[in-house]
Amino acid sequence: MKAFILAVIILAVIISISLFFLSGYLEQQGGSDPTQTCDETGKCSTPQQTCSSGKCPSGEQQSQPCSDGTAHNQCSLTRPEQCQNGTLIDKCTQCGCAPGTLWVCNQTSETCYKKQMFATADFATIEGCEPYRGAANAPLKILFISINNTPQFDTIVDTVIEAKFESISPFKENINSIAFYKVSVNDDNITCKAYESGPMASGFSCSNVLTAVNKICRVNDYSGIMSVALVKSDYSGGFGIPISVGVSQGQDLQVYTDSIGGVVMHELGHGFGLVDLYYGMFYFDGRPAQFMDTNFSRAYPNADGPGCPKWCQSYKPVSEYTQSLTAPCVRITTKEECVSFGRHEETYSFGTVKTCDVVPNNLTNEMEHACCVWSNESFEYFNSYCVPAWGMEDIGIGCLEGTGCYFGAVYGNYAWRPVLRNNESIMYSSDSVAYDPASLRQLNKIFECCLVNPTSSNCADFRQNFSDFLEERGYQKRIGSCGYPGHEITS
């Protein structure tokens, strides 16, 4: 009997031990625990599952993808949403906001909100200095700065105001909405130097100017005014805050002052969001010229893509592109012939190269750059790898009066311009005496909606769109009461 009881006890012990080890085995295999261990790389066997504390959820608790196809714990293409087990939730601290700079992440709510524009009556102010001409409460303030005793500073400023601002639209029509200021600074910390922005754009700029001005005037936001620094220099000018314009001695003051005024008006055009219309250079090897991204260059109000839909209703087909000396370019099919067309050899110290011919067109009486350029990608509209180096033929139909649609702008071969000749727009040449109609239309709207009458019912959409443009692409981030806070410049 004792032997039987002992046998029963031993059997019970064996069964208990077996159950203990079986339980551990089942747990290790996931049979009794709804989780599985992650692999050595920290991943789960099911792609939708997420490793957490070394464990993966079981099949019954697998994390689900969201309705838009986003995997669990991944950011959706629709920012700031993140997929959490089948549900899209806002998570801007991890996923960010929509591309661009117009949206801001609220780190508490995890949502994104759009920046608020300046109020319609919110204009930059200048204190401590009285206007030279105009009223202190004028919506547009233009500050002329003499740097270290600029030669003939007062005479130049007077001439520029009278010959340019009081004579060129839209400034002359809005002259009572402009306050002109003058200030002279002498500071050894101010430095001016030339710069190059790639092979096609150059100028010069001065630094530490605003710090010196602040000792005399108090400007609450230099990005909300137009500032022009005149400095003794043989360089022409360049856009910046402030705009820098060179004043050279030893030239006929009347003629030279007119040239300086043209530079001022051209650089102010950049401040108002206009782009250069002129070409940059014609490469000896026949490659096209490009200064900035194609879509970026076409985003400015005075440049466009093929057909110029901003100011033209339609355009003629390429089969009718026959009036210019470079019209044959679009029918050339080999690179060798393309980069040789309309070029002649010239020898320089660095070697012999193929230079673009500049000859008169007997049909139009215009001087043309008569060569072609070749790209490895086919050009829009022309549907050709070989195109004119600089278009002189109008393809526009039903265009804004005084404009057309001409191939080439913004220093290169990827944007289209509204006028043919450089004397037809200040943005094409500072020697011109007017802005082209496409540029002028934009400037008129800026004066109306950002400066003179921003509360007009006709201005709501323009203020929104123009503020967005300034934020994304503007040379200057604020014009009058248009723009978004956050870019204030105080020194």
WOBEL-V764926 format. One record per pair of residues at least 4 apart in sequence whose C-alpha atoms are under 8 Angstrom apart, sorted by sequence separation. I is the first residue (numbers start at 1). J is the second residue. D is the distance in whole Angstrom. If there is no record, write none. Layout:
# WOBEL-V764926
i-><I/I>
j-><J/J>
d-><D/D>
This chain:
# WOBEL-V764926
i-><1/2/3/4/5/6/7/8/9/10/11/12/13/14/15/16/17/18/19/20/21/22/23/24/25/26/27/30/38/39/45/51/52/57/58/65/66/70/75/76/77/83/84/91/92/106/107/118/131/134/146/149/152/153/154/155/156/157/158/159/160/161/162/163/164/165/167/168/169/170/171/174/196/197/198/208/209/210/211/212/213/214/221/222/239/240/251/252/253/254/255/256/257/258/259/260/261/262/263/264/265/266/267/268/269/270/282/283/292/293/294/295/296/299/300/304/305/308/309/316/317/323/327/328/333/334/335/336/337/339/340/347/348/361/362/375/378/379/380/399/400/408/409/420/421/422/424/425/426/428/435/436/437/438/439/440/441/442/443/444/445/446/447/448/449/450/455/456/458/459/460/461/462/463/464/465/466/467/468/469/470/478/479/26/27/30/38/39/44/51/57/65/66/70/75/76/83/84/91/92/98/105/106/131/159/160/161/162/166/167/196/197/213/214/222/238/239/251/269/270/283/292/298/299/303/304/307/309/316/322/332/333/347/348/360/361/378/379/382/399/408/409/410/419/423/426/435/445/446/447/448/449/454/455/469/470/478/26/27/30/38/39/44/50/57/65/66/70/75/76/82/83/97/105/106/130/165/166/196/237/238/269/270/282/283/297/298/304/308/321/322/332/346/347/360/361/378/379/407/408/409/419/422/423/426/447/448/449/470/471/477/478/29/37/38/43/44/49/50/64/65/75/76/81/82/97/105/106/146/165/195/196/237/238/282/297/298/307/345/346/360/361/378/379/397/407/408/409/421/422/425/426/449/470/477/28/43/49/64/68/74/75/81/82/97/104/105/194/195/237/281/307/345/346/359/360/377/378/379/396/407/408/409/423/424/425/426/427/470/23/42/63/73/74/81/82/96/103/104/166/194/195/236/237/280/301/329/345/346/358/359/376/395/396/407/408/423/424/425/426/427/454/72/73/74/80/81/103/104/126/165/194/195/235/236/344/345/358/359/375/394/395/396/406/407/422/423/424/425/426/449/477/72/73/79/80/81/103/104/193/194/235/236/343/344/357/358/359/374/375/394/395/405/406/424/425/448/467/42/44/70/71/72/73/76/80/93/102/103/125/192/193/234/235/329/343/344/357/358/374/393/394/405/406/424/471/38/49/50/70/72/79/82/92/102/144/192/193/228/229/231/233/234/247/343/344/356/357/373/374/393/404/405/406/449/450/470/471/48/49/72/81/92/93/192/227/228/229/230/231/232/233/234/246/340/342/343/356/357/372/373/392/393/404/405/406/449/48/49/80/92/97/124/191/192/226/227/228/229/230/231/232/233/245/342/356/372/373/391/392/403/404/467/468/38/48/79/80/123/190/191/226/227/228/229/230/231/232/372/373/391/403/404/466/467/37/38/48/66/79/80/93/190/191/226/228/230/232/371/372/390/391/402/419/445/466/467/37/38/65/66/79/80/92/190/223/245/370/371/390/418/36/37/65/66/67/75/76/79/91/92/189/190/222/245/370/389/463/35/36/64/65/66/67/75/78/90/91/92/369/418/35/36/63/64/65/66/90/243/369/35/36/50/63/64/65/66/34/35/48/49/50/63/206/390/34/48/236/243/368/389/34/187/243/275/34/186/237/274/275/277/394/34/185/236/273/274/275/343/393/454/30/185/239/273/274/275/342/343/392/451/238/239/341/342/450/451/80/183/237/341/342/450/451/80/204/239/340/341/450/80/203/204/205/210/239/339/340/450/183/203/204/205/209/339/403/446/203/204/205/338/339/402/403/149/203/205/338/339/402/403/142/144/146/148/149/202/203/206/228/325/338/401/140/141/142/143/144/145/146/147/148/149/324/400/138/139/140/141/142/143/144/145/146/147/148/205/206/400/138/139/140/141/142/143/144/145/146/147/148/205/335/138/139/141/143/145/147/204/323/138/194/204/134/137/226/329/134/135/136/325/329/134/135/326/134/226/325/326/133/134/326/132/133/131/132/133/338/131/132/131/132/130/131/333/335/129/286/287/330/333/286/330/331/333/285/286/330/332/330/331/330/329/330/329/330/329/326/327/147/326/318/326/318/326/324/285/324/284/285/324/284/323/284/284/321/282/306/321/306/153/317/201/316/150/200/315/316/150/151/199/200/315/316/143/145/147/149/150/199/314/315/142/143/144/145/146/147/148/313/314/141/142/143/144/145/146/147/312/313/314/140/141/142/143/144/145/146/147/288/312/313/314/140/142/144/286/287/288/312/313/129/286/287/288/312/128/129/286/287/307/308/311/312/128/129/307/311/127/128/126/127/200/126/127/311/312/126/198/312/125/126/124/125/163/124/125/151/124/150/160/164/308/124/151/159/160/163/164/307/159/306/124/160/123/124/156/160/164/288/306/159/303/282/303/311/308/305/306/308/305/306/308/279/304/305/303/304/297/303/304/303/302/303/302/297/298/297/298/291/290/291/294/290/291/294/289/290/289/290/288/289/290/288/311/279/278/279/280/281/277/278/279/280/281/277/278/279/280/276/277/278/279/276/277/275/276/302/301/302/301/277/301/278/278/277/278/276/277/278/275/276/274/269/266/265/266/266/262/266/265/274/263/262/262/262/259/262/272/259/272/296/273/273/272/273/271/272/273/271/272/270/271/270/272/201/200/240/223/224/223/224/225/223/224/225/223/224/224/223/224/168/169/223/168/169/222/223/221/222/220/221/222/220/221/222/170/220/169/219/170/174/170/177/177/170/214/210/211/210/208/140/139/139/120/121/120/120/140/139/117/117/124/123/122/123/122/121/120/119/120/118/118/117/118/102/117/118/117/118/116/117/102/115/116/101/115/101/100>
j-><5/6/7/8/9/10/11/12/13/14/15/16/17/18/19/20/21/22/23/24/25/26/27/28/29/30/31/34/42/43/49/55/56/61/62/69/70/74/79/80/81/87/88/95/96/110/111/122/135/138/150/153/156/157/158/159/160/161/162/163/164/165/166/167/168/169/171/172/173/174/175/178/200/201/202/212/213/214/215/216/217/218/225/226/243/244/255/256/257/258/259/260/261/262/263/264/265/266/267/268/269/270/271/272/273/274/286/287/296/297/298/299/300/303/304/308/309/312/313/320/321/327/331/332/337/338/339/340/341/343/344/351/352/365/366/379/382/383/384/403/404/412/413/424/425/426/428/429/430/432/439/440/441/442/443/444/445/446/447/448/449/450/451/452/453/454/459/460/462/463/464/465/466/467/468/469/470/471/472/473/474/482/483/31/32/35/43/44/49/56/62/70/71/75/80/81/88/89/96/97/103/110/111/136/164/165/166/167/171/172/201/202/218/219/227/243/244/256/274/275/288/297/303/304/308/309/312/314/321/327/337/338/352/353/365/366/383/384/387/404/413/414/415/424/428/431/440/450/451/452/453/454/459/460/474/475/483/32/33/36/44/45/50/56/63/71/72/76/81/82/88/89/103/111/112/136/171/172/202/243/244/275/276/288/289/303/304/310/314/327/328/338/352/353/366/367/384/385/413/414/415/425/428/429/432/453/454/455/476/477/483/484/36/44/45/50/51/56/57/71/72/82/83/88/89/104/112/113/153/172/202/203/244/245/289/304/305/314/352/353/367/368/385/386/404/414/415/416/428/429/432/433/456/477/484/36/51/57/72/76/82/83/89/90/105/112/113/202/203/245/289/315/353/354/367/368/385/386/387/404/415/416/417/431/432/433/434/435/478/32/51/72/82/83/90/91/105/112/113/175/203/204/245/246/289/310/338/354/355/367/368/385/404/405/416/417/432/433/434/435/436/463/82/83/84/90/91/113/114/136/175/204/205/245/246/354/355/368/369/385/404/405/406/416/417/432/433/434/435/436/459/487/83/84/90/91/92/114/115/204/205/246/247/354/355/368/369/370/385/386/405/406/416/417/435/436/459/478/54/56/82/83/84/85/88/92/105/114/115/137/204/205/246/247/341/355/356/369/370/386/405/406/417/418/436/483/51/62/63/83/85/92/95/105/115/157/205/206/241/242/244/246/247/260/356/357/369/370/386/387/406/417/418/419/462/463/483/484/62/63/86/95/106/107/206/241/242/243/244/245/246/247/248/260/354/356/357/370/371/386/387/406/407/418/419/420/463/63/64/95/107/112/139/206/207/241/242/243/244/245/246/247/248/260/357/371/387/388/406/407/418/419/482/483/54/64/95/96/139/206/207/242/243/244/245/246/247/248/388/389/407/419/420/482/483/54/55/65/83/96/97/110/207/208/243/245/247/249/388/389/407/408/419/436/462/483/484/55/56/83/84/97/98/110/208/241/263/388/389/408/436/55/56/84/85/86/94/95/98/110/111/208/209/241/264/389/408/482/55/56/84/85/86/87/95/98/110/111/112/389/438/56/57/84/85/86/87/111/264/390/57/58/72/85/86/87/88/57/58/71/72/73/86/229/413/58/72/260/267/392/413/59/212/268/300/60/212/263/300/301/303/420/61/212/263/300/301/302/370/420/481/58/213/267/301/302/303/370/371/420/479/267/268/370/371/479/480/110/213/267/371/372/480/481/111/235/270/371/372/481/112/235/236/237/242/271/371/372/482/216/236/237/238/242/372/436/479/237/238/239/372/373/436/437/184/238/240/373/374/437/438/178/180/182/184/185/238/239/242/264/361/374/437/177/178/179/180/181/182/183/184/185/186/361/437/176/177/178/179/180/181/182/183/184/185/186/243/244/438/177/178/179/180/181/182/183/184/185/186/187/244/374/178/179/181/183/185/187/244/363/179/235/245/176/179/268/371/177/178/179/368/372/178/179/370/179/271/370/371/179/180/372/179/180/179/180/181/386/180/181/181/182/181/182/384/386/181/338/339/382/385/339/383/384/386/339/340/384/386/385/386/386/386/387/387/388/388/387/388/209/388/381/389/382/391/391/353/392/353/354/393/354/393/355/356/393/356/380/395/381/230/395/280/395/230/280/395/396/231/232/280/281/396/397/225/227/229/231/232/281/396/397/225/226/227/228/229/230/231/396/397/225/226/227/228/229/230/231/396/397/398/225/226/227/228/229/230/231/232/373/397/398/399/226/228/230/372/373/374/398/399/216/373/374/375/399/216/217/374/375/395/396/399/400/217/218/396/400/217/218/217/218/291/218/219/403/404/219/291/405/219/220/219/220/258/220/221/247/221/247/257/261/405/222/249/257/258/261/262/405/258/405/224/260/224/225/257/261/265/389/407/261/409/389/410/418/416/414/415/417/415/416/418/390/415/416/415/416/410/416/417/417/417/418/418/414/415/415/416/410/410/411/414/411/412/415/411/412/412/413/412/413/414/413/438/408/408/409/410/411/408/409/410/411/412/409/410/411/412/409/410/411/412/410/411/410/411/438/438/439/439/417/442/422/427/427/428/427/428/429/427/428/427/427/426/426/427/429/426/430/430/439/430/430/431/432/430/433/443/431/446/473/470/474/474/475/474/475/476/475/476/475/476/476/479/411/411/475/476/477/477/478/479/478/479/480/479/480/481/487/488/433/434/488/434/435/488/489/488/489/488/489/490/489/490/491/440/490/440/490/443/447/444/451/452/447/491/490/491/491/491/451/451/452/450/454/454/455/480/480/464/467/480/480/480/481/481/481/481/481/482/481/482/482/483/468/483/484/484/485/484/485/471/484/485/471/485/472/472>
d-><6/6/6/6/6/6/6/6/6/6/6/6/6/6/6/6/6/6/6/6/6/6/6/6/6/6/6/6/5/6/8/6/7/6/6/6/5/6/7/7/8/6/6/6/4/5/7/6/6/7/5/8/6/6/6/6/6/6/6/6/5/5/5/6/6/8/8/6/6/6/6/7/8/5/8/7/6/6/7/8/6/5/7/7/5/7/8/6/6/6/7/6/6/6/6/6/6/6/6/6/6/7/7/6/7/5/7/6/7/6/6/6/8/7/7/5/8/6/6/7/7/7/8/7/8/6/6/6/6/8/8/6/6/5/8/8/8/5/8/6/8/6/7/7/8/8/7/6/5/8/6/6/6/7/6/6/6/6/6/6/6/5/5/5/5/5/7/7/8/6/6/6/6/6/6/6/6/6/6/6/4/6/7/5/5/6/6/6/6/5/6/6/6/7/7/5/5/7/7/6/7/7/6/6/8/7/6/7/7/5/6/6/8/7/7/6/7/7/5/6/7/6/5/7/8/7/7/7/8/5/7/8/4/8/6/5/6/6/7/6/5/7/7/6/7/7/6/8/7/6/5/4/6/8/6/7/5/6/6/6/5/8/7/6/8/4/7/6/6/5/5/6/6/6/6/7/5/4/4/7/5/8/8/8/7/7/4/7/8/6/8/6/6/6/5/6/5/6/7/6/5/7/5/6/5/8/6/7/7/6/6/7/7/8/8/7/6/7/8/7/5/4/7/6/5/7/5/7/6/6/6/7/5/7/7/8/6/6/6/6/4/7/4/8/8/8/5/5/8/5/6/7/7/5/7/8/6/7/6/8/6/6/5/6/6/5/7/7/6/4/7/5/5/6/5/6/6/8/8/5/7/5/5/7/6/7/6/7/7/8/6/6/6/6/4/6/7/6/5/7/6/5/6/6/7/8/7/5/7/6/6/6/7/5/5/6/5/8/6/5/8/8/8/5/8/5/6/6/6/8/7/4/7/8/5/5/6/5/7/5/6/5/8/5/7/7/8/7/5/7/5/7/5/5/8/5/7/5/7/5/6/5/8/6/5/8/5/7/6/7/5/7/6/5/7/5/8/8/7/6/8/6/5/7/8/5/7/6/6/8/7/6/6/8/8/5/7/6/6/5/8/5/6/6/6/7/6/6/7/6/5/7/7/6/6/7/5/7/8/6/7/5/7/7/5/7/6/5/6/7/6/8/5/7/7/7/6/7/7/5/7/7/7/6/4/7/5/6/6/6/6/5/5/8/7/6/5/7/6/6/6/6/8/5/7/7/6/6/8/5/7/6/8/5/6/8/5/5/5/5/5/5/5/7/6/5/6/6/6/7/5/6/5/7/5/6/6/5/6/7/5/7/6/6/6/6/6/6/4/5/4/5/8/7/4/6/5/7/6/6/5/6/6/7/8/7/7/8/6/5/6/6/8/7/8/7/7/4/6/7/8/5/7/5/5/7/7/8/6/6/7/5/6/8/7/7/8/8/5/5/6/6/6/7/7/7/8/6/6/5/8/6/4/8/6/8/6/7/7/7/7/5/6/8/5/5/6/6/8/7/5/6/8/5/5/8/7/6/5/6/7/8/7/8/7/5/6/8/7/7/7/8/7/8/6/8/8/7/6/8/7/8/8/6/7/7/7/7/8/8/8/8/6/6/8/6/7/5/6/6/8/7/8/8/4/7/5/8/7/8/6/7/5/7/7/7/7/8/6/5/7/7/8/7/8/8/8/8/5/8/7/6/6/8/6/7/8/5/5/7/6/6/8/7/7/5/7/7/7/6/7/7/8/8/7/8/8/8/8/8/7/6/7/6/6/6/6/6/6/6/6/6/7/7/7/8/6/5/5/5/5/5/5/5/5/4/7/6/7/5/7/6/6/6/6/6/6/6/6/7/5/6/5/8/7/8/7/8/7/7/6/8/8/7/8/7/8/8/7/6/7/6/6/6/5/4/8/6/6/6/6/7/7/5/6/5/7/6/6/5/5/6/7/7/8/7/8/8/8/6/7/5/8/7/7/7/8/6/6/8/8/5/6/5/5/7/6/8/7/8/5/7/8/6/8/8/8/6/6/7/6/5/7/6/8/7/7/7/8/6/7/8/7/5/6/5/5/7/5/7/8/6/4/7/8/7/7/8/6/8/6/5/6/6/6/6/6/6/7/8/5/5/5/5/5/5/5/5/6/6/6/7/6/6/6/6/6/6/8/5/6/5/8/8/7/7/7/5/6/5/6/7/5/5/6/4/7/5/6/6/7/7/5/6/5/8/6/5/6/6/7/5/7/6/6/8/7/5/7/8/6/7/7/6/8/6/7/7/6/7/7/6/6/8/7/7/7/8/8/6/8/8/5/8/7/6/6/5/8/7/8/8/7/7/8/8/7/8/8/8/6/7/8/8/6/6/6/5/7/6/7/5/7/7/7/8/6/6/8/7/8/6/6/7/7/7/7/5/4/6/7/6/7/6/7/7/8/6/8/7/8/6/6/4/8/5/6/4/6/7/5/6/6/5/7/7/7/6/7/5/7/6/7/7/8/6/5/5/5/7/7/6/7/7/6/7/6/8/7/6/7/7/5/5/6/7/7/8/7/7/8/8/7/5/8/6/8/8/7/6/7/6/5/8/7/8/6/8/6/8/6/5/7/6/6/7/8/6/8/7/8/7/7/6/6/8/7/6/5/5/8/5/6/8/5/8/7/6/7/7/7/8/6/8/7/8/7/8/5/5/8/7/5/7/8/8/6/6/6/6/8/7/7/5/8/5/5/7/6/6/8/6/6/7/6/7/6/6/5/6/6/7/7/7/8/7/8/7/7>
